[in-house]
Amino acid sequence: QRQSMLARSVGQSLARAARFHAPAGARAASTFNIDLSGKTAFIAGVADSRGYGWAIAKNLAEAGCKVIVGTWPVVLGPFKKQLESAEGFGQDQVMGNGQKFEISQVYPLDLGFTTESEVPPKVLQSKYYSGLSGFDIRSVANKVQAEHGKIDFLVHSVANGPEVSKPLLQVSRQGYLAASSASAYSLIGLVQEFGPLMNKGGGVISVSYVASTQIIPGYGGGMSSAKAQLDRTPALWPSRLAESMASASTLGPLKSRAASAIGRGVDGAKGYIDLSIDYMKANAPLSQDLEADDVGKTALALLSPMGRCITGECVFVDNGMHAMGVAVDSASFASYPLYQGIQAKQRAKAEEEGR
């Protein structure tokens, strides 16, 4: 009887969810279509079409959400030039319905500065910042409020460590603090300034990395410490904020523009990211490619009404790699029958994919 009551309760809940999420018209064919029409998202950290920020922005736009982005001035020029060109970002900019993914507005944004008074003269004199003003967090928030009004979603998809290629014990104090400032405190600064602009029931998402909790050799510059700070921030805030806070944490590894700075291959050899991709495919429970779109869809689900009861949580999007205790492709287990079988299956699959 208890199981029967539970089944009816779950069935009723699913029915309510289906009615809530199914929009009118042609899109109603899918039971769990997410309709974010009338919603607005601000996404900090979109600079090309290969990263997680773009994937999150595109998935939100697919659901009908208005998308506004903030882009680091150092890469703002090339990004806007391609975005505004006739070809744009090609197929990367085509949505599932065949329409072109449009970004409502791109603001120059440097998350290293919360207020304009913090910007040093040498930054203003840099060629990348020439002619720009009001690129600090507070100024951008004021512009967004004046030009777009309230927002519903805030996305932090930013990581920057000037000494990321250095092992931790070779990192300078300045490099370590810079990584923490740009990659972790920046989320606090964003919520301080954008929080008052958010409609009730909105959501905040940050994109993290499994190096925050596990040792990942090669991920240096103090970035592991910065990601640990970033991971803890959403967990500490829900009791103080009405909005939902979550972190979509991923092991990657993704061949993004930012990730390529960690370690490049020499003379045609695979670099750090390529080797990390091989490692994940060999050892993760789900042996498959991890795409930026996988993180984008997870962020969409967390920010939508489907994720309304999830807050203060770190959600891993890594094919289950974070749950592994040993590397199944390790030479140490080469003679162990169980691992021999796993390795044989992996080799067969790799050969099949290579054909």
Phi, psi and omega in degrees: 000318178298318179296321179296317178296319179297317180299317179295321180297315179296317180299318178294321179296316179296322179296318178296318180297319180298317180293323183291320188268340184280111179284167180286162175087206187297331186285351184287355181296328180268129186300321187248033173302139179256124181246109179251026177303136181087354178266156180229135179240140170248125184240117179266120176113039175250121184223352177197186183259012184253345187271177180291325180302315178297315182298319178293315180300316182294319180294322176295319179295323177301329180272004176098005182280142173283132186243127174239140183232156172242130185236136178304128182307330181298329181245007183298315183303302180300323181294311181293325180298314180288321181299322183269357180285167182298320182275342181057225178255026174059224183296334178297340183259004180266126180274172184300332179273005178090350180278162181276132177288120182247136173263125185297319180199146178243121178253139169292130184215123174246108184286000176282353184226122178278323179233161182296329182292343180278346184283118180285154181304324183295331177289316180297332181274352179293148181297331182287337183255002181301125178083357180262150174209161178064039180259005174283165186300313183296317180297319180293319178300319178296321178294317180299317180297318182290325187260340183229349180079216182287156173238164181248327185230142178233124184239127177253106180234062189227137172208130180207119176228112184298341181240034186299336180278355182264141172299155186307315185284001174252001183278137178283162176302317181297318180293321180295313181291327178295320178296317180293321181295309185285328189260339184236302181299333181303328177294318178298315179299319179298314183290326177302317186268325182268339180307314180295345181268357188270137175291152178300138181088008178285181182218152178237131180232139170237155180249120185245199185208143186296346176295350177291336183237345182229157181280120178238092179303136180104340179263089191251206177071013184082008184290329177297318178295320180296320179291327176296319176298315181298318181298322184284335185300309179298330181289336183269343188268331188307326181290346183250348182234149177282334183286157175279140180236130179209162177233127175266098185266133182227141173288353190074235336277135184238137180278066179269170178299315182293317183294332182295343180284345184293316181185118182261150177287158180246135177054045176085354180287156179294142177270185184303315184292317178299318179293325178294323178296315178300317181297315181296316181295330180280335190240342181288148177303324177256101184277087182204164178293144173257120182256154175302327181297332177296319177290322178300317180291324177295316178298319178301314181296319181292324182278339182281171176303339179294339180251022188294340180259010180252122178205155180064024188243151173251116183257119181276130177237080190211025181062021178085008184299326183296340183272351184282138179260337178223160177271115185289346178265011182293139178295338180297334181254015186299332182264359182273124188308315182301314182286329175301317179296317179296315181294324178296317177297320180294319179296319180297319180293319179296319178295321180295318179291333181281349181283000000 
